[in-house]
Each structure stands twice: as C-alpha cells, then as structure tokens.
Amino acid sequence: MSLIRVPLFVLAFAPALALAAQDPALARLSLAQAQQLQQQGKLSSETLAGYYLAQITALDKQGPALHAVTDINPAALTQAKALDAERRAGKIRGPLHGIPVVLKANIATADQMPTTAGALVLKDFKTSVDAQLVSQLRAAGAVILGKTNLSEWANFRGEGSASGWSALGGQTKNPYVLSQSPCGSSSGSGVAVAADLTLLAVGTETDGSITCPAAINNVVGIKPTHGAVSGHGIIPIASSQDIAGPMTRNVADAAALLQVIATPEAQQRYGDLNAAVGRQPVKQVVPTVVLVRHYDKDFPAIAKMLDQLKQHLTALGVSVKERQSWQLPDQVYQDEFNVLVYEYKRDLNQWLQDFNAPPAAKDINSIIKFNRQQGKTALAFFGQQYLEQAQAIDLVKQQADYQQARQRSAQQAAALLDEDLVDGALVIVPATGPAWAIDHIKGDQYNFGSASAAAISGYPSLTLPAGFDGHLPLGVSIIGKPWQEARIIGLAHALEQQRGPVAEPTYRSSL
C-alpha cells in the first residue's frame, strides 16, 4: 500500500528542502506573516513551498508518519517560481499570491495529481477539469501543493469505518496523540494544517466532516452556508448538504481562504470577509450568544471549557444565555440518511459520468463489483453497505419519499437553530468530545457530534479551538443564520484573541 507518492523532483531538491525545514522563522506561519515576509523580499513562494514539502517528508512519510498527504503536486515548485516572477514584475494577484494550499483528495484537479476519494477503484485517476474552487485558487495565485487523505468516499462507503482511513492513503493519525482518531472525513486536511504541513487546506463536509476534524486536531474550520462554495468537481455524497470550506490555524486565514473560494454570488452577499476580522466592538455585531451546556454533565472538561468561554464572551461585552438541552428529534437522523443515500446514487453516478471515470468506476454498481472482486484489498476493515443501499434505490419510485424526508429534516434542523438565532444572537455549541482510539475492528466510537443541525439546514458554522481534555483538543462551533459568516468570523476572531495561542501538536504515541 503506497501511503505517499514522493516525486523525483522532491529528492532532487532534498538539500534545499532540508534547509527550508530547518528555518524556525517559517514554522507555523500565519497568512499575514507570510504576506509580510514576501512583501519585504525576505521570503519567496518557492522557499515556502519547499519548507512544506520538507515538512511532509519529515512528519508525514517519516517520523510520526501522519499519513495526512496522499499526493504531492510535482509542479508545485515550478508554480511557486512562476508566482515569484510575477511578484518581482509587480503583479500581485491578491492575499493568496504564492501561498501553498492542500486539497482533500475528493476535489478534482486538472494536473498530474489523481482525484480518488481514497478509493482503490480510482487509483491514479486524473481529471481533465479543475473543480471550480480550484480554478478560483489558481486565479488567486495559490500554489496547489498536494492532496490530503480522507475517510474513504468521504466516510460513505459502509458501516464500521474508522475516520481517516482509506484504501489508498492508509490511516491518518492525530498529531496530538497518534493512537487517537483524527476524525473525518476531512482528516488529512485538518492534520496537515495542525502539523504545519501546509499553510492552508480545503476540506469538505456533508455532516461533520469539517467540524469534527477541526475540533479534534485543534484548527479552525468553516462549514459555509450551503451553496456558498461551488460543488462543481467535488466527488459528491449529496448535493443538498455537501459543501467545501477552509481549514487553517487561525480565523483570519480561514476568512481569507473562504473569500477566495466562495462563489461570486456568495462574495457579493458576504462583502469583505477579511474586514470582519478584528471588527470592533464585537458586542455591536453580536450582542448575544446562546451557549449550549447540553454535554456538561458527561464531559467535565467541556464544562470547564465553556465556563472559560463564558468569561471571554462577558469580557467582550457579549450577553450570554445558557441552554441546557439541545437535541434534534431521532426522526431527523433517519430522514437525513434516507436523503443522503438517495442523492448519493443520483449525484455520484452523475459525477462519474461527467468526469469520465474509468470503466471500473463508471457508476456505483461497477464500484460495488470491483470492490467484491478485489476483496480485502479494497474492503479492508469494513464493508460497502452505503454503496449497496444507494444502488438499490429507485430514483423514480422513491422520489416522493425522498422529497418529503428532505423537506421534513431541513425544517426540523432549522427549527432547532431558529429558536435561538433571534435578535442578532449566535449559537455556540461544543463540536464533539475528545478523540477516541483508532479501532479498525469496531470502527469509530463517537462520543457525540453537534454538526447535524447546521449541516442539514445549510446554516453556516465555524469551529474554533477552545480547550483540552488532558492531551486531547476540544473545540466549539459558532452557528448563525445563512450568509452570516462575517458576523461569525468577527466573534470567532475576538474569542481567539481572548484565548491566546493554541498548544502545538506533541506527537505522543498514546494516552
């Protein structure tokens, strides 16, 4: 099993990359710091890309062997040099000019990197078209550094999966405690940012796939308003909930990345997200926060985290209301699953056709047959029940039931949030509990997740590092009404300043 492809050009530049990795001035740079160094002529894009390539070699392939990065762009240094030449000529494309970014491996790129969703059936599959968000990143001057591992098929292959594992990428590890889950499905993107393998990353979410890995790996993740980022070119689960979003080490960087990858229509609605960072006073933008204390009793570390967060909010002049119970009806989850399985058949089959997937992956039925023929090589650790359930769907006969389930679940998810999102209030809820142990026999042992309400309703949320349970990071999600990303970003940045710097990964082998 190949866990990372290191092209020959990386080996050829090995001495230079080693020097870059030894420069402490480049460690854990923010976007603002990188921009300033570039403007001052103290840092080139080529050097910065080289630093991250060296970091990937040292930490992802060797050392703790994080398995966060599946593919390196062999043209990354060439692209970086070309962007350096543009800068010298006075052409600056914007805030991301010359800045490295990694993409989840379900995002199509028209280059030498495959687009695989981590699945064996798509090994080495290259697309001829960029996803829309990739075209926007290239136009903004970003350097596409590589692709990141994920829970295979964005964690929608079968029951009993372990987050962060795919047939092509192996098991991504949590950089804080290597034995614990990195959560998924955007596990590689979260870990790559946390471990300083990149400056910026893009993840995708259907329900919790940005939120959970952001919290568990101590990084910032934004799950935007549904439709705010184009889904074109992203291997889908379900178009009614799928959305791509930023994963970064701080709020300002996430805002800058979202500003670039948002659709033109979303950009018009947002205005300047960068200006939302540091907008004061916060209490005029967000007068009230509803703080969800539903999980305090079972998780003392979360209760302590929320006590501290309440102090920070009060110091900012924000009024805090506390909510003790916060839960969706059980029927919502069954409706959601029925919607996802229905749309999976419809949307994945269409994507495979539109992007000319290989014959073995021309549709879901072909994928199921391929996996059965390959046996444990393709189906290690768990099965493909979700693919099989999707294949069994009759898109015509079950359309009415699907539409009813979609409408019912979306209304109930929105209703839970709308109870509190009144008079300018935002909701803050713990994102998930501490990371559980990686287990390839029993699969994920989730404690809880709070992403579903925003995921199903399409409301935006930002996940922010906010505390620890022992050695394991904890995070909170800030949720608002559709298109309120600027207000959410403003509050998150203010809380980030109150909180101070987060602890860096320690790469402990176990608890």
C-alpha positions as CSV (number, residue, x, y, z in Angstrom):
1,M,0.0,0.0,0.0
2,S,1.5,3.3,-1.1
3,L,0.9,5.9,1.6
4,I,2.5,8.9,-0.2
5,R,3.9,9.5,-3.6
6,V,7.2,11.5,-3.4
7,P,8.1,12.5,-7.0
8,L,11.7,12.6,-8.1
9,F,11.9,16.4,-8.1
10,V,11.5,16.3,-4.3
11,L,14.5,14.0,-4.0
12,A,16.5,16.2,-6.4
13,F,15.8,19.3,-4.2
14,A,16.3,17.4,-1.0
15,P,19.2,19.6,0.3
16,A,17.3,22.8,-0.3
17,L,14.2,21.4,1.3
18,A,16.1,20.3,4.3
19,L,17.5,23.8,4.8
20,A,14.0,25.2,4.5
21,A,12.7,22.9,7.1
22,Q,15.4,24.0,9.5
23,D,14.4,27.6,9.3
24,P,12.4,28.3,12.5
25,A,11.1,31.6,11.1
26,L,8.9,29.6,8.7
27,A,7.3,27.4,11.4
28,R,3.6,27.8,11.8
29,L,3.4,31.0,9.8
30,S,0.1,32.8,9.5
31,L,-1.1,34.1,6.2
32,A,-0.4,37.7,7.4
33,Q,3.2,36.8,8.4
34,A,3.8,35.1,5.1
35,Q,2.4,38.0,3.1
36,Q,4.6,40.5,5.1
37,L,7.8,38.4,4.5
38,Q,7.0,38.2,0.8
39,Q,6.4,41.9,0.5
40,Q,9.7,42.6,2.3
41,G,11.5,40.4,-0.1
42,K,12.6,38.1,2.8
43,L,10.6,35.0,1.6
44,S,9.9,33.6,-1.8
45,S,7.0,31.3,-2.6
46,E,9.4,28.7,-3.8
47,T,11.1,28.7,-0.4
48,L,7.8,28.5,1.4
49,A,6.6,25.6,-0.8
50,G,10.0,23.9,-0.2
51,Y,9.5,24.2,3.6
52,Y,6.2,22.5,3.5
53,L,7.4,19.7,1.2
54,A,10.2,19.1,3.7
55,Q,7.7,19.1,6.5
56,I,5.7,16.5,4.6
57,T,8.7,14.3,4.2
58,A,9.8,14.6,7.8
59,L,6.4,14.2,9.5
60,D,4.1,12.6,7.1
61,K,6.2,10.0,5.4
62,Q,8.8,9.7,8.2
63,G,8.8,10.5,11.9
64,P,5.3,10.1,13.3
65,A,4.1,9.0,9.8
66,L,0.9,11.0,9.9
67,H,-0.4,9.8,6.5
68,A,-2.2,13.1,6.0
69,V,-1.0,13.8,2.5
70,T,-1.7,11.3,-0.3
71,D,-0.2,13.1,-3.3
72,I,2.3,15.9,-3.9
73,N,2.0,18.2,-6.9
74,P,5.1,17.6,-8.9
75,A,4.6,21.1,-10.4
76,A,4.4,22.9,-7.0
77,L,7.9,24.4,-7.1
78,T,7.5,25.4,-10.7
79,Q,4.3,27.1,-10.0
80,A,5.8,28.8,-7.0
81,K,8.8,30.1,-9.0
82,A,6.4,31.5,-11.7
83,L,4.4,33.3,-9.0
84,D,7.7,34.7,-7.6
85,A,8.5,36.1,-11.0
86,E,5.0,37.7,-11.2
87,R,5.7,39.4,-7.8
88,R,9.0,40.7,-8.9
89,A,7.3,42.1,-12.0
90,G,4.8,43.9,-9.8
91,K,1.8,41.6,-10.4
92,I,0.2,40.6,-7.2
93,R,-3.0,38.6,-7.6
94,G,-4.2,39.0,-4.1
95,P,-3.7,37.8,-0.5
96,L,-3.1,34.2,-1.5
97,H,-0.4,35.0,-4.1
98,G,2.3,32.4,-3.7
99,I,0.7,30.7,-0.7
100,P,0.6,26.9,-0.5
101,V,-2.7,25.1,-0.1
102,V,-3.6,21.4,0.0
103,L,-6.9,19.9,-1.1
104,K,-8.9,17.0,0.1
105,A,-8.5,14.1,-2.3
106,N,-12.1,14.2,-3.5
107,I,-11.5,17.6,-5.2
108,A,-10.8,17.4,-8.9
109,T,-7.6,19.0,-10.3
110,A,-6.5,19.1,-13.9
111,D,-2.9,18.3,-13.3
112,Q,-0.6,15.3,-12.5
113,M,-2.4,14.5,-9.2
114,P,-5.2,11.9,-9.2
115,T,-8.6,12.5,-7.8
116,T,-9.5,9.4,-5.9
117,A,-11.7,9.9,-2.7
118,G,-9.2,7.4,-1.3
119,A,-10.8,4.6,-3.2
120,L,-8.8,1.8,-4.8
121,V,-11.1,1.8,-7.9
122,L,-10.0,5.4,-8.6
123,K,-6.3,4.9,-8.1
124,D,-4.3,7.1,-10.5
125,F,-7.5,8.5,-12.0
126,K,-6.7,12.0,-13.3
127,T,-9.4,14.5,-14.4
128,S,-9.0,17.0,-17.2
129,V,-11.0,19.7,-15.5
130,D,-10.4,21.6,-12.3
131,A,-13.1,21.8,-9.7
132,Q,-14.5,25.4,-9.7
133,L,-12.9,26.2,-6.4
134,V,-9.5,25.0,-7.7
135,S,-9.8,27.4,-10.7
136,Q,-10.5,30.2,-8.2
137,L,-7.5,29.3,-6.1
138,R,-5.2,29.2,-9.2
139,A,-6.6,32.6,-10.4
140,A,-5.8,34.0,-6.9
141,G,-2.2,32.8,-7.1
142,A,-2.3,30.0,-4.6
143,V,0.2,27.1,-5.0
144,I,-1.6,23.8,-5.1
145,L,0.8,21.8,-3.0
146,G,-0.9,18.4,-2.8
147,K,-3.9,16.4,-1.8
148,T,-4.9,15.1,1.6
149,N,-6.2,11.8,2.9
150,L,-9.8,11.3,3.9
151,S,-12.2,8.8,5.2
152,E,-12.7,6.8,2.0
153,W,-15.6,8.1,-0.2
154,A,-15.9,10.9,2.4
155,N,-16.9,8.3,5.0
156,F,-19.8,7.0,3.0
157,R,-18.7,3.5,1.9
158,G,-20.0,1.3,4.7
159,E,-20.7,0.7,8.4
160,G,-18.0,0.4,11.0
161,S,-15.4,2.7,9.3
162,A,-12.5,4.3,11.2
163,S,-12.2,8.0,10.5
164,G,-9.2,9.0,8.4
165,W,-8.7,5.6,6.8
166,S,-8.8,5.0,3.1
167,A,-7.5,2.1,0.9
168,L,-5.1,4.4,-0.9
169,G,-4.0,6.7,1.9
170,G,-3.9,4.3,4.9
171,Q,-4.7,5.6,8.4
172,T,-4.3,9.3,9.1
173,K,-3.1,9.9,12.7
174,N,-4.0,12.5,15.2
175,P,-0.8,14.7,15.7
176,Y,-1.6,15.3,19.3
177,V,-1.9,11.7,20.3
178,L,-1.1,9.3,17.5
179,S,-3.2,6.4,18.8
180,Q,-6.4,8.6,18.7
181,S,-8.8,9.4,15.9
182,P,-8.2,12.4,13.7
183,C,-11.9,12.4,12.9
184,G,-13.2,12.6,9.4
185,S,-13.8,12.7,6.6
186,S,-11.5,15.8,6.1
187,S,-9.0,14.2,8.5
188,G,-6.0,14.8,6.2
189,S,-6.8,18.4,5.7
190,G,-7.1,19.0,9.4
191,V,-4.0,17.1,10.3
192,A,-1.9,18.8,7.6
193,V,-2.8,22.2,9.0
194,A,-2.3,21.2,12.6
195,A,1.1,19.6,11.9
196,D,2.3,22.5,9.8
197,L,2.5,20.5,6.6
198,T,0.8,23.5,4.8
199,L,-0.4,27.0,5.5
200,L,-3.9,26.5,4.2
201,A,-6.2,23.5,3.5
202,V,-9.6,22.9,1.9
203,G,-11.9,20.2,3.4
204,T,-15.4,19.2,2.5
205,E,-18.4,18.4,4.7
206,T,-21.8,16.7,4.4
207,D,-22.4,16.3,8.1
208,G,-19.4,17.0,10.5
209,S,-16.6,16.3,8.1
210,I,-15.0,19.8,8.6
211,T,-16.4,20.4,12.0
212,C,-15.2,17.3,13.7
213,P,-11.6,17.1,12.4
214,A,-11.2,20.8,13.0
215,A,-12.1,20.4,16.7
216,I,-10.1,17.2,17.3
217,N,-7.0,18.5,15.6
218,N,-7.1,22.0,17.2
219,V,-7.6,24.0,14.0
220,V,-10.2,26.4,12.6
221,G,-12.7,25.1,10.1
222,I,-15.6,26.9,8.4
223,K,-18.6,25.0,7.1
224,P,-20.1,27.8,4.9
225,T,-23.7,28.5,4.1
226,H,-24.9,25.7,1.8
227,G,-24.2,26.9,-1.8
228,A,-21.6,29.5,-0.8
229,V,-18.8,27.4,-2.4
230,S,-19.3,25.7,-5.8
231,G,-19.6,21.9,-5.6
232,H,-18.5,21.5,-9.2
233,G,-15.7,19.0,-9.4
234,I,-16.0,17.6,-5.9
235,I,-16.8,13.9,-5.7
236,P,-20.2,14.0,-4.0
237,I,-22.3,12.3,-1.4
238,A,-25.3,14.5,-1.5
239,S,-25.7,17.9,-3.2
240,S,-28.3,19.1,-0.7
241,Q,-25.7,19.1,2.1
242,D,-22.2,18.8,0.5
243,I,-20.0,22.0,0.9
244,A,-16.3,22.7,0.8
245,G,-14.6,25.0,3.3
246,P,-11.4,26.3,4.8
247,M,-9.2,24.6,7.4
248,T,-6.5,26.8,8.9
249,R,-4.6,27.6,12.0
250,N,-6.4,30.9,12.7
251,V,-9.6,32.7,12.0
252,A,-8.1,35.4,9.7
253,D,-6.6,32.8,7.4
254,A,-9.9,30.9,7.2
255,A,-11.7,34.1,6.3
256,A,-9.2,34.9,3.6
257,L,-9.4,31.4,2.1
258,L,-13.2,31.5,2.1
259,Q,-13.2,34.9,0.4
260,V,-11.3,33.3,-2.5
261,I,-13.2,30.0,-2.9
262,A,-16.7,31.5,-2.4
263,T,-18.9,31.8,-5.5
264,P,-19.3,35.3,-7.0
265,E,-22.8,35.4,-5.6
266,A,-21.6,34.5,-2.1
267,Q,-18.8,37.0,-2.3
268,Q,-21.4,39.7,-3.1
269,R,-23.5,38.6,-0.1
270,Y,-20.6,38.4,2.2
271,G,-18.8,41.7,1.4
272,D,-15.2,41.7,2.6
273,L,-14.8,38.8,5.0
274,N,-11.2,40.0,5.7
275,A,-12.7,43.2,7.1
276,A,-14.8,41.2,9.5
277,V,-11.6,40.1,11.3
278,G,-11.0,42.5,14.2
279,R,-14.2,44.5,13.7
280,Q,-14.8,46.2,17.0
281,P,-16.6,46.4,19.2
282,V,-17.8,42.8,18.9
283,K,-20.9,43.4,21.1
284,Q,-22.3,45.7,18.4
285,V,-22.0,43.0,15.8
286,V,-23.0,40.0,18.1
287,P,-25.0,41.3,21.1
288,T,-26.0,37.9,22.4
289,V,-24.6,34.3,22.3
290,V,-26.6,31.2,23.3
291,L,-24.2,28.8,24.9
292,V,-25.3,25.1,24.8
293,R,-24.5,23.3,28.0
294,H,-26.2,20.0,26.9
295,Y,-22.9,18.0,27.2
296,D,-21.5,19.4,30.5
297,K,-22.7,16.6,32.8
298,D,-21.0,13.8,30.8
299,F,-17.8,15.8,29.9
300,P,-16.3,17.8,32.8
301,A,-13.5,19.1,30.5
302,I,-16.2,20.5,28.2
303,A,-18.0,22.2,31.1
304,K,-14.7,23.8,32.2
305,M,-14.1,24.9,28.6
306,L,-17.5,26.6,28.4
307,D,-17.0,28.3,31.7
308,Q,-13.9,29.8,30.4
309,L,-15.6,30.7,27.1
310,K,-18.4,32.4,29.0
311,Q,-15.8,34.6,30.8
312,H,-14.3,35.6,27.4
313,L,-17.7,36.5,26.0
314,T,-18.5,38.6,29.0
315,A,-15.2,40.4,28.8
316,L,-16.1,41.2,25.2
317,G,-19.4,42.7,26.4
318,V,-21.5,40.0,24.8
319,S,-24.6,38.9,26.6
320,V,-24.6,35.1,27.3
321,K,-27.7,33.0,27.6
322,E,-27.3,29.3,28.5
323,R,-29.3,26.4,27.1
324,Q,-29.3,23.2,29.0
325,S,-31.0,20.9,26.4
326,W,-30.2,20.9,22.7
327,Q,-31.2,17.9,20.6
328,L,-32.7,17.0,17.2
329,P,-35.6,14.5,17.1
330,D,-34.4,11.0,16.3
331,Q,-36.5,11.0,13.1
332,V,-34.3,13.8,11.7
333,Y,-31.3,11.5,11.5
334,Q,-33.3,8.7,9.7
335,D,-34.7,11.2,7.3
336,E,-31.2,12.6,6.7
337,F,-29.7,9.2,6.0
338,N,-32.5,8.4,3.5
339,V,-31.8,11.7,1.8
340,L,-28.1,11.1,1.6
341,V,-28.4,7.6,0.2
342,Y,-30.9,8.8,-2.5
343,E,-28.7,11.7,-3.5
344,Y,-25.6,9.5,-3.4
345,K,-26.9,7.3,-6.2
346,R,-28.1,10.3,-8.2
347,D,-25.1,12.6,-7.7
348,L,-22.2,10.2,-7.6
349,N,-23.3,8.4,-10.8
350,Q,-23.6,11.8,-12.5
351,W,-20.1,12.9,-11.3
352,L,-18.5,9.7,-12.5
353,Q,-20.1,10.2,-15.9
354,D,-19.3,13.9,-16.2
355,F,-15.7,13.4,-15.3
356,N,-15.1,10.3,-17.4
357,A,-14.2,7.9,-14.6
358,P,-12.5,4.6,-15.6
359,P,-14.8,1.7,-16.6
360,A,-14.4,0.0,-13.2
361,A,-15.9,3.2,-11.7
362,K,-18.4,4.2,-14.3
363,D,-21.2,4.0,-11.8
364,I,-21.9,2.8,-8.3
365,N,-22.8,-0.7,-9.4
366,S,-19.5,-1.0,-11.1
367,I,-17.7,0.1,-8.0
368,I,-19.5,-2.5,-5.9
369,K,-18.5,-5.2,-8.3
370,F,-14.9,-4.0,-8.4
371,N,-14.7,-4.0,-4.6
372,R,-16.1,-7.5,-4.4
373,Q,-13.6,-8.8,-6.9
374,Q,-10.7,-7.1,-5.1
375,G,-11.8,-8.5,-1.7
376,K,-9.9,-7.3,1.3
377,T,-7.6,-5.2,-0.8
378,A,-10.5,-2.8,-1.5
379,L,-12.7,-3.7,1.5
380,A,-10.3,-3.9,4.4
381,F,-11.7,-3.4,7.9
382,F,-15.4,-2.6,6.9
383,G,-17.9,-3.2,4.1
384,Q,-19.7,-1.2,1.4
385,Q,-23.3,-1.1,2.8
386,Y,-23.9,2.5,1.9
387,L,-22.8,1.9,-1.7
388,E,-25.1,-1.1,-1.9
389,Q,-28.1,0.7,-0.3
390,A,-27.6,3.6,-2.8
391,Q,-27.5,1.2,-5.7
392,A,-30.8,-0.4,-4.5
393,I,-32.6,3.0,-4.7
394,D,-35.2,3.5,-7.5
395,L,-34.8,7.2,-8.2
396,V,-38.2,7.5,-9.8
397,K,-40.3,5.4,-7.5
398,Q,-38.7,6.7,-4.3
399,Q,-38.6,10.4,-5.4
400,A,-41.7,11.5,-3.4
401,D,-40.5,9.8,-0.2
402,Y,-37.1,11.4,-0.7
403,Q,-38.5,14.9,-1.2
404,Q,-40.7,14.6,1.9
405,A,-37.7,13.4,4.0
406,R,-35.6,16.2,2.7
407,Q,-38.2,18.9,3.5
408,R,-39.0,17.4,6.9
409,S,-35.4,17.1,8.1
410,A,-34.4,20.5,6.8
411,Q,-37.3,22.2,8.5
412,Q,-36.7,20.4,11.9
413,A,-33.0,21.2,11.8
414,A,-33.6,24.8,11.1
415,A,-36.3,25.0,13.8
416,L,-33.8,23.9,16.5
417,L,-31.4,26.7,15.5
418,D,-34.1,29.3,14.8
419,E,-35.2,29.1,18.5
420,D,-32.0,30.8,19.5
421,L,-30.9,32.7,16.4
422,V,-33.1,35.7,17.1
423,D,-32.3,39.4,17.7
424,G,-28.8,39.1,16.3
425,A,-27.8,36.1,18.5
426,L,-25.4,33.3,17.5
427,V,-25.2,29.8,19.0
428,I,-22.1,28.3,20.4
429,V,-22.1,24.5,20.9
430,P,-19.3,22.0,21.7
431,A,-18.3,20.4,18.4
432,T,-17.6,17.0,19.6
433,G,-16.0,15.2,22.6
434,P,-12.3,14.2,22.9
435,A,-10.8,12.0,20.3
436,W,-11.4,8.3,20.7
437,A,-8.9,5.5,20.0
438,I,-8.4,4.4,16.4
439,D,-10.1,1.0,16.1
440,H,-10.2,-1.0,12.8
441,I,-12.3,-3.7,14.3
442,K,-15.1,-1.8,16.0
443,G,-14.8,1.3,13.9
444,D,-15.4,4.8,15.2
445,Q,-16.5,5.1,18.8
446,Y,-18.1,8.6,18.6
447,N,-19.0,10.2,21.8
448,F,-21.2,12.9,20.3
449,G,-21.3,15.4,17.4
450,S,-23.3,18.6,17.1
451,A,-22.8,19.3,13.4
452,S,-26.1,17.9,12.1
453,A,-28.4,20.9,12.7
454,A,-26.2,23.2,10.7
455,A,-25.4,20.6,8.1
456,I,-29.0,19.6,7.3
457,S,-30.4,23.1,7.4
458,G,-27.5,24.6,5.4
459,Y,-26.6,27.2,8.1
460,P,-23.0,28.3,8.4
461,S,-20.8,27.3,11.3
462,L,-17.2,27.9,12.3
463,T,-15.3,25.5,14.6
464,L,-12.7,27.1,16.9
465,P,-10.1,25.5,19.2
466,A,-11.3,26.2,22.7
467,G,-9.7,23.8,25.2
468,F,-8.3,20.4,26.1
469,D,-9.3,17.2,27.8
470,G,-5.9,16.1,29.0
471,H,-3.8,15.9,25.9
472,L,-6.7,16.0,23.5
473,P,-8.0,19.2,21.9
474,L,-11.6,20.3,22.2
475,G,-13.4,22.8,20.0
476,V,-16.7,24.8,19.8
477,S,-18.9,25.5,16.8
478,I,-20.3,29.0,16.3
479,I,-23.5,28.8,14.2
480,G,-25.5,31.6,12.6
481,K,-28.2,32.2,10.1
482,P,-27.5,31.7,6.4
483,W,-24.9,34.2,5.0
484,Q,-23.9,35.4,8.4
485,E,-20.3,34.2,8.0
486,A,-18.9,37.8,8.5
487,R,-20.6,38.1,12.0
488,I,-19.4,34.5,12.9
489,I,-15.9,35.3,11.8
490,G,-15.8,38.6,13.8
491,L,-16.9,36.8,17.0
492,A,-14.5,33.9,16.4
493,H,-11.5,36.2,15.9
494,A,-12.3,38.1,19.1
495,L,-12.6,34.9,21.1
496,E,-9.3,33.7,19.5
497,Q,-7.6,36.8,20.8
498,Q,-9.1,36.3,24.3
499,R,-8.0,32.6,24.2
500,G,-4.4,33.2,23.1
501,P,-2.2,30.8,21.2
502,V,-3.1,27.1,21.0
503,A,-0.8,24.4,22.1
504,E,1.1,22.8,19.2
505,P,1.0,19.0,18.4
506,T,3.2,16.9,20.6
507,Y,3.0,13.6,18.6
508,R,2.5,11.5,21.8
509,S,2.4,7.8,20.8
510,S,-0.6,7.1,23.1
511,L,-2.6,8.3,26.1
